[in-house]
Amino acid sequence: MPKLSRRIENFTDSVIRRMTRIANSFGAINLSQGFPDFDPPIELKNALCEVAAGSIHQYAVTWGAKNFREALAKKQSKFMGIPIDPETQIVVTCGSTEA
């Protein structure tokens, strides 16, 4: 397969994939990718049923849910001492690989 770009030579597998391989090699419980070999607690199952019965069944937008970006901007504004606009200065990614 021909190389497309030398810039991608340093890219590695995601941490989640690496942790899955390591867990499998040691026979460990894999908490990195959502493959538990045990049932979740009944309280968690009941909470899931409550959420499923509600009216919000939509993925968040790819740059992060509005209320989360607003909370993050408020916290970071206070922490950094500068105003942060959640609409133009905050992006939420799905993990470090996406970032």
Residue pairs with C-beta under 8 A, 6 or more apart in sequence:
12 18
14 95
14 97
15 32
15 95
15 96
15 97
16 32
16 33
16 95
17 33
19 30
19 32
19 33
20 30
20 32
20 33
20 35
22 28
23 29
23 30
23 32
24 30
29 36
29 37
30 36
39 45
60 68
60 92
63 69
63 90
63 91
63 92
64 72
64 90
64 91
64 92
65 92
66 86
68 92
69 86
69 87
69 90
69 92
70 86
72 86
72 90
72 92
73 84
73 85
73 86
73 89
73 90
76 84
76 90
77 83
77 84
84 90
93 99
